[in-house]
Amino acid sequence: MSVIVDIYGWDTAESALRAYVGAIAEAVGVAAESTCCTVSRSATAYIALDEHLPGFPDRDLALIWDDSHGWAAAIETHCGEDLIVVAYLGEDLVPPPRKVVAFRDGLVADRQPGQLEPPEFEPPEDLAEWLSRRVHVPAQRVP
């Protein structure tokens, strides 16, 4: 019998990130099925939005997050290539949901919120613990 041990804490961090992304998704009015997140050497999240940008009405819009740049808005390509980032929220690595909602609202209203250059945040060493302090997501330790 083999036992898998989460020596890096990725399962715990992914649970905490899912809770945070779930709060953002709920705030922007998106079902959990339209989200995904992963934690390995870096942490990332994706939320598919129902809205489109005024300048790109035929392209799907998404909010994306990573542990180096925080939240960004990106549009989908038609050929399945990488997403095209159109703006970064900046300010904070894990802002409260209301700030992400305001960012999204500004984008779809064509107010050009955020910034064009990616901010550089220092990824936290213990994402689960860090999220629990920042956004009140309880850190759950795996025995």
C-alpha positions as CSV (number, residue, x, y, z in Angstrom):
1,M,0.0,0.0,0.0
2,S,1.3,3.4,-0.9
3,V,0.5,6.7,0.8
4,I,0.6,10.0,-0.9
5,V,1.8,12.8,1.3
6,D,1.3,16.5,0.3
7,I,4.8,17.6,1.3
8,Y,4.4,21.0,-0.5
9,G,1.0,21.9,1.0
10,W,-0.5,22.2,-2.5
11,D,-3.8,20.6,-1.6
12,T,-4.3,23.0,1.3
13,A,-3.3,26.0,-0.8
14,E,-5.6,24.9,-3.6
15,S,-8.5,24.6,-1.2
16,A,-7.8,28.1,0.1
17,L,-7.4,29.5,-3.4
18,R,-10.7,27.8,-4.5
19,A,-12.5,29.5,-1.6
20,Y,-11.1,32.9,-2.5
21,V,-11.9,32.4,-6.3
22,G,-15.3,31.2,-5.3
23,A,-16.0,34.5,-3.4
24,I,-14.8,36.5,-6.4
25,A,-17.0,34.4,-8.8
26,E,-20.0,34.9,-6.6
27,A,-19.4,38.6,-6.4
28,V,-19.2,38.9,-10.2
29,G,-22.3,36.7,-10.6
30,V,-20.6,33.7,-12.1
31,A,-21.3,30.0,-11.2
32,A,-18.5,27.9,-9.7
33,E,-18.5,25.8,-12.9
34,S,-17.1,28.8,-14.8
35,T,-13.9,28.9,-12.6
36,C,-10.8,26.8,-12.2
37,C,-7.6,27.2,-10.2
38,T,-4.4,25.2,-9.7
39,V,-1.6,25.3,-7.3
40,S,1.8,23.8,-8.0
41,R,5.1,25.7,-8.2
42,S,2.9,28.7,-8.9
43,A,-0.8,29.4,-8.3
44,T,-3.3,30.4,-11.0
45,A,-7.0,31.0,-11.3
46,Y,-9.5,31.6,-14.2
47,I,-13.0,32.9,-14.2
48,A,-15.0,33.0,-17.4
49,L,-17.3,36.0,-17.6
50,D,-20.5,36.4,-19.4
51,E,-19.7,40.0,-20.5
52,H,-17.6,41.2,-23.5
53,L,-15.4,44.2,-23.8
54,P,-16.9,47.0,-26.0
55,G,-13.8,46.9,-28.3
56,F,-14.0,43.1,-28.7
57,P,-17.6,42.1,-28.8
58,D,-16.8,38.7,-30.5
59,R,-14.3,37.6,-27.9
60,D,-15.0,35.9,-24.6
61,L,-13.7,37.8,-21.5
62,A,-12.1,36.2,-18.5
63,L,-10.6,37.3,-15.2
64,I,-7.3,35.5,-14.5
65,W,-5.1,35.5,-11.4
66,D,-1.6,34.3,-10.6
67,D,0.5,34.6,-7.5
68,S,3.0,37.0,-9.2
69,H,0.7,39.5,-10.9
70,G,-2.7,39.3,-9.1
71,W,-5.9,39.8,-11.2
72,A,-6.0,40.7,-14.8
73,A,-8.6,40.8,-17.5
74,A,-8.0,38.8,-20.7
75,I,-9.8,38.0,-23.9
76,E,-9.9,34.6,-25.6
77,T,-8.4,34.1,-29.0
78,H,-10.3,32.3,-31.8
79,C,-7.6,29.8,-32.4
80,G,-7.0,28.4,-28.9
81,E,-3.8,30.3,-28.3
82,D,-2.9,32.0,-25.1
83,L,-5.2,34.6,-23.6
84,I,-4.5,38.2,-24.5
85,V,-4.2,40.3,-21.3
86,V,-5.9,43.7,-21.7
87,A,-5.4,45.1,-18.2
88,Y,-4.1,44.3,-14.7
89,L,-5.9,45.3,-11.6
90,G,-2.7,46.0,-9.7
91,E,-2.9,47.4,-6.2
92,D,-3.0,44.1,-4.2
93,L,-2.3,40.5,-4.9
94,V,-5.6,39.3,-3.3
95,P,-8.0,42.3,-3.3
96,P,-11.4,42.0,-1.8
97,P,-14.2,40.9,-4.1
98,R,-15.7,44.4,-4.3
99,K,-12.4,45.7,-5.9
100,V,-12.4,42.9,-8.5
101,V,-16.1,43.6,-9.3
102,A,-15.3,47.3,-9.7
103,F,-12.4,46.4,-12.0
104,R,-14.7,44.2,-14.1
105,D,-17.4,46.8,-14.2
106,G,-14.9,49.5,-15.4
107,L,-13.7,47.2,-18.1
108,V,-17.1,46.4,-19.6
109,A,-18.1,50.1,-19.3
110,D,-15.0,50.9,-21.4
111,R,-13.5,53.1,-18.6
112,Q,-10.1,51.4,-18.9
113,P,-9.4,50.6,-15.2
114,G,-6.3,49.1,-13.9
115,Q,-2.9,49.2,-15.6
116,L,-1.3,47.9,-18.8
117,E,2.0,46.8,-17.2
118,P,1.9,43.7,-15.0
119,P,2.5,44.4,-11.3
120,E,5.2,42.3,-9.6
121,F,4.1,40.8,-6.3
122,E,6.2,38.5,-4.2
123,P,4.4,35.2,-4.2
124,P,3.7,34.1,-0.6
125,E,5.6,31.1,0.7
126,D,2.5,29.6,2.4
127,L,-0.4,30.5,0.2
128,A,-3.1,28.8,2.4
129,E,-1.9,30.6,5.5
130,W,-1.5,33.9,3.7
131,L,-5.0,33.7,2.2
132,S,-6.5,32.9,5.6
133,R,-4.9,36.1,7.0
134,R,-5.8,38.3,4.0
135,V,-9.3,37.2,3.0
136,H,-10.6,35.3,5.9
137,V,-10.4,31.9,4.2
138,P,-9.8,29.3,6.9
139,A,-6.5,27.5,6.4
140,Q,-7.1,23.7,6.6
141,R,-4.1,21.6,7.4
142,V,-4.0,18.1,5.9
143,P,-2.7,15.6,8.5
